[in-house]
Amino acid sequence: MTFAFRRSLKRGVLTFGCALALGFAALAPGAQAQEPDPIFKKSTVWKFLSPDDKLAVYGIDDPVVSGVACHFTTPEKGGLKGMVGLAEEVSDISLACRQIGPISIKEKFEQGDVVFRQSRSIFFKRMQIVRGCDTKRNVLVYLVYSDKLIDGSPKNSTSTVPIMPWGASTDVPKCADFVK
């Protein structure tokens, strides 16, 4: 095999692989029905001619469980790569979820259903917030983690929301009744 032929074959396989990966990403179920609400950002590393590295705090509402809000803090890379969207974000994400009103569960869900998903790099890395139910204690459990096609990340954060009465109402749904 000639060098030129091997190079064009390698380029063709690489192009096909990238197209295939983008196609699968487009077909993945979209759990991100909402954009997170930006709360504030705080600079952590100063950069001279490009954006600073920051910690960004966002809020989201659970799309299936009304009365629950989650806030997460995620690092955002600055610099030239961050400015043009090519920086791979780190996996250090913190999470806090709380009951903010009477809890109403709109539909059945599976343990580990995705509540929110966000891309963390140009290819193959994403942050996910998933929901589960501790049926014994009637507690909603939220987990944030990042995953990558090849290497997942063990970095994660968990938050729990005990389902409690709100206001004068004493009716409390059982999350176990809504788990598929």
Phi, psi and chi 1 to 4 in degrees:
 res  aa     phi    psi   chi1   chi2   chi3   chi4
   1 MET       -  134.2 -135.5 -173.7  -58.2      -
   2 THR   -78.3  158.0   67.8      -      -      -
   3 PHE   -59.8  -44.8  175.3   73.9      -      -
   4 ALA   -62.3  -40.3      -      -      -      -
   5 PHE   -66.6  -43.2  178.0   72.4      -      -
   6 ARG   -62.6  -41.1  -80.2 -173.8  -72.1  167.4
   7 ARG   -64.2  -44.2 -169.9  175.6   63.7 -166.4
   8 SER   -69.3  -34.8   67.4      -      -      -
   9 LEU   -64.7  -44.7 -179.8   62.8      -      -
  10 LYS   -61.7  -43.4 -173.5  176.3  176.8 -179.0
  11 ARG   -63.4  -41.0 -170.9  177.2  -54.2  142.7
  12 GLY   -65.0  -42.2      -      -      -      -
  13 VAL   -65.0  -42.7  169.0      -      -      -
  14 LEU   -62.3  -45.0 -174.7   60.0      -      -
  15 THR   -62.8  -43.6  -57.1      -      -      -
  16 PHE   -63.2  -41.6  175.8   76.0      -      -
  17 GLY   -62.6  -43.1      -      -      -      -
  18 CYS   -65.0  -42.7  -72.3      -      -      -
  19 ALA   -63.6  -41.0      -      -      -      -
  20 LEU   -64.0  -43.9 -172.7   62.4      -      -
  21 ALA   -63.1  -42.6      -      -      -      -
  22 LEU   -64.9  -36.7  -71.4  172.5      -      -
  23 GLY   -64.0  -43.5      -      -      -      -
  24 PHE   -65.7  -37.4  -80.1  126.4      -      -
  25 ALA   -63.9  -36.9      -      -      -      -
  26 ALA   -70.6  -29.3      -      -      -      -
  27 LEU   -84.1  -13.8  -66.4  174.7      -      -
  28 ALA   -62.7  142.6      -      -      -      -
  29 PRO   -61.6  135.4   15.5  -22.0      -      -
  30 GLY   -87.5   98.2      -      -      -      -
  31 ALA   -84.0  -10.0      -      -      -      -
  32 GLN   -92.1   75.0 -175.2 -179.3   -8.5      -
  33 ALA   -79.0  -16.7      -      -      -      -
  34 GLN  -128.5  153.2   62.6  177.7  -29.7      -
  35 GLU   -90.1  142.5  -78.0  -66.3  -45.2      -
  36 PRO   -69.6  149.3   25.8  -32.3      -      -
  37 ASP   -84.7  119.2  -61.1  -39.7      -      -
  38 PRO   -70.1  130.5   17.9  -21.3      -      -
  39 ILE   -97.8  -58.5  -51.9  -59.7      -      -
  40 PHE  -164.8  165.5   67.6   91.1      -      -
  41 LYS  -129.2  145.5  -66.1 -177.8 -179.6 -172.4
  42 LYS  -130.4  125.0 -170.1   71.0  179.6  163.3
  43 SER   -67.0  139.1  -68.7      -      -      -
  44 THR  -118.7  -30.8   57.5      -      -      -
  45 VAL  -133.6  122.2  175.8      -      -      -
  46 TRP   -80.6  134.5 -179.1   78.9      -      -
  47 LYS  -118.3  142.9  -54.4  -80.6 -174.6  175.4
  48 PHE   -72.4  -57.4  179.6   61.3      -      -
  49 LEU  -112.6    9.3  -66.2  173.9      -      -
  50 SER  -138.7  171.8   59.7      -      -      -
  51 PRO   -60.0  147.1  -20.4   30.1      -      -
  52 ASP   -72.4  157.1  -64.8  -13.5      -      -
  53 ASP   -71.1  142.8  -70.2   -6.8      -      -
  54 LYS  -138.5  160.0  -65.2  177.3  175.4   64.1
  55 LEU  -104.5  129.6  -72.6  174.5      -      -
  56 ALA  -118.9  133.1      -      -      -      -
  57 VAL  -108.4  129.3  178.9      -      -      -
  58 TYR  -128.4  156.7  -64.3   95.5      -      -
  59 GLY  -124.7  143.4      -      -      -      -
  60 ILE  -137.9  155.5   61.6  164.2      -      -
  61 ASP  -103.4  142.3  -63.8  -48.8      -      -
  62 ASP   -68.1  124.1 -172.2  -39.3      -      -
  63 PRO   -71.2  -18.3   22.5  -28.8      -      -
  64 VAL  -105.4  -27.6  171.9      -      -      -
  65 VAL  -114.6  101.5 -178.1      -      -      -
  66 SER   -76.7  146.2   61.5      -      -      -
  67 GLY    98.1    3.9      -      -      -      -
  68 VAL  -125.5  131.0  172.6      -      -      -
  69 ALA  -124.7  145.1      -      -      -      -
  70 CYS  -121.5  143.5  -65.3      -      -      -
  71 HIS  -122.3  135.6  -66.8   87.5      -      -
  72 PHE  -132.5  147.7   61.8   93.4      -      -
  73 THR  -115.4  130.9  -58.2      -      -      -
  74 THR  -136.7  141.0 -177.7      -      -      -
  75 PRO   -74.5  144.0    8.6   -6.0      -      -
  76 GLU  -124.7  123.9  -66.6 -178.7  -10.4      -
  77 LYS   -71.7  139.9  -69.5  -87.4 -170.6 -172.8
  78 GLY  -101.0 -144.0      -      -      -      -
  79 GLY    71.9 -174.9      -      -      -      -
  80 LEU   -67.2  -41.9  -65.9  175.3      -      -
  81 LYS   -63.4  -42.1  -76.0 -175.2  177.4  179.2
  82 GLY   -65.5  -36.1      -      -      -      -
  83 MET   -64.4  -37.3 -174.5  167.6   64.3      -
  84 VAL   -98.7    4.1  -63.8      -      -      -
  85 GLY    81.5   23.1      -      -      -      -
  86 LEU  -105.2   -4.6  -64.8  176.1      -      -
  87 ALA   -77.2  137.8      -      -      -      -
  88 GLU   -85.8  121.6 -178.6  171.7  -36.2      -
  89 GLU   -76.0  147.4  -59.1  -68.1  -12.0      -
  90 VAL   -74.9  168.9  -63.3      -      -      -
  91 SER   -96.9   11.0  -60.2      -      -      -
  92 ASP   -80.8  100.2  -58.6  -35.6      -      -
  93 ILE  -131.4  132.2  -55.3  159.9      -      -
  94 SER  -108.5  157.0   65.2      -      -      -
  95 LEU  -142.4  139.3  175.0   71.2      -      -
  96 ALA  -141.5  124.7      -      -      -      -
  97 CYS  -120.5  141.9  -61.0      -      -      -
  98 ARG  -142.2  155.5  -60.4  -68.5 -176.7  -92.8
  99 GLN   -78.9  126.5 -179.1  174.1   -5.2      -
 100 ILE  -118.5    6.0   58.2  167.5      -      -
 101 GLY  -178.8 -175.0      -      -      -      -
 102 PRO   -62.2  134.1   15.9  -21.9      -      -
 103 ILE   -86.0  131.1  -70.6 -176.1      -      -
 104 SER  -135.3  123.4  167.3      -      -      -
 105 ILE   -97.5  120.6  -57.6  172.5      -      -
 106 LYS   -80.3  -29.5  -59.1  172.4 -171.2  172.4
 107 GLU  -157.4  164.9   60.4 -169.9   54.2      -
 108 LYS   -68.6  149.0  -71.3 -169.1  177.1  -99.7
 109 PHE  -140.8  158.8   60.4   88.0      -      -
 110 GLU   -93.4  153.0  -68.1 -174.4   21.6      -
 111 GLN   -59.8  128.4  -63.1  -77.3   31.6      -
 112 GLY    85.6   14.1      -      -      -      -
 113 ASP   -61.7  142.4  -96.8    0.3      -      -
 114 VAL   -77.1  126.8  175.9      -      -      -
 115 VAL   -93.4  -39.1  174.5      -      -      -
 116 PHE  -152.3  143.2  177.9   76.4      -      -
 117 ARG  -138.6  140.0 -179.7  179.0  -64.8  144.0
 118 GLN  -145.0  137.3 -178.5 -180.0   58.4      -
 119 SER   -69.4  139.9  175.5      -      -      -
 120 ARG  -116.6    0.6  -60.4  -68.5  -66.7  153.3
 121 SER  -159.6  173.6   74.5      -      -      -
 122 ILE   -66.2  -34.1 -134.0  170.5      -      -
 123 PHE  -133.0  132.9  -67.4  110.9      -      -
 124 PHE    70.1    0.7  -49.4  121.9      -      -
 125 LYS  -119.5  132.2 -173.1  173.8 -175.4 -179.0
 126 ARG  -145.9  154.7   60.6 -170.5  171.0 -175.3
 127 MET  -101.2  138.5 -177.8 -121.8   -4.6      -
 128 GLN  -133.8  141.6  -62.0 -174.8   77.1      -
 129 ILE  -110.9  124.0  -61.3  174.2      -      -
 130 VAL  -120.4  157.8  -63.3      -      -      -
 131 ARG  -121.4  144.8  171.0 -165.0  -20.6   95.3
 132 GLY  -142.1  178.6      -      -      -      -
 133 CYS  -131.8  124.6  167.8      -      -      -
 134 ASP   -85.0   95.6  177.6  -15.7      -      -
 135 THR   -65.8  -30.7   57.5      -      -      -
 136 LYS   -67.0  -37.1  179.7  178.9  177.1 -177.2
 137 ARG  -106.8   -1.7  -65.0  167.9 -173.0   82.9
 138 ASN    54.3   55.0 -161.3   31.8      -      -
 139 VAL  -127.8  132.2  172.3      -      -      -
 140 LEU   -81.5  135.7  -66.0  165.0      -      -
 141 VAL  -119.9  127.4 -179.9      -      -      -
 142 TYR  -116.5  137.6  -66.7   85.7      -      -
 143 LEU  -129.2  132.8  165.9   69.9      -      -
 144 VAL  -114.0  136.7   63.9      -      -      -
 145 TYR  -155.6  165.8   67.7   97.9      -      -
 146 SER  -117.7  148.4   67.5      -      -      -
 147 ASP  -132.7  160.2   61.9    4.0      -      -
 148 LYS  -139.3  149.0 -154.0  172.5 -177.8 -178.5
 149 LEU   -53.6  -44.6 -175.1   62.5      -      -
 150 ILE   -95.4  -56.3  -53.7  -63.1      -      -
 151 ASP  -112.1  118.4  -58.0  -34.1      -      -
 152 GLY   -77.6  178.1      -      -      -      -
 153 SER  -121.9  131.9  171.4      -      -      -
 154 PRO   -77.6   -6.6   28.3  -32.9      -      -
 155 LYS   -73.6  130.4  -64.0  179.0 -178.6 -178.9
 156 ASN  -157.9  171.2   62.0   75.5      -      -
 157 SER  -147.7  142.4 -179.3      -      -      -
 158 THR  -123.0  144.0  -56.4      -      -      -
 159 SER  -138.3  144.6 -173.9      -      -      -
 160 THR  -121.3  149.3   59.5      -      -      -
 161 VAL  -129.3  100.6  178.9      -      -      -
 162 PRO   -66.8  134.2    3.5   -0.5      -      -
 163 ILE   -82.1  112.0  -58.7  175.8      -      -
 164 MET  -120.6  158.5  -53.5  -67.1  -72.7      -
 165 PRO   -62.5  150.8   -9.9   16.9      -      -
 166 TRP  -129.1  125.8 -167.1  -91.2      -      -
 167 GLY    67.0 -139.9      -      -      -      -
 168 ALA   -79.7  -15.8      -      -      -      -
 169 SER   -72.9  135.1  174.2      -      -      -
 170 THR  -107.3   -1.0   57.1      -      -      -
 171 ASP   -74.9  125.4  -65.8  -25.4      -      -
 172 VAL  -127.7  119.7  175.8      -      -      -
 173 PRO   -67.4  150.6   23.5  -29.5      -      -
 174 LYS   -96.6  117.6  -58.9  -75.8 -175.2 -146.6
 175 CYS   -62.7  -26.2   64.5      -      -      -
 176 ALA   -60.8  -28.9      -      -      -      -
 177 ASP   -70.0  -14.3  -63.2  -20.6      -      -
 178 PHE  -112.0    1.7  -66.2   90.4      -      -
 179 VAL   -85.5  129.1  174.5      -      -      -
 180 LYS   -70.7      -  -70.9 -177.7 -174.6  176.7
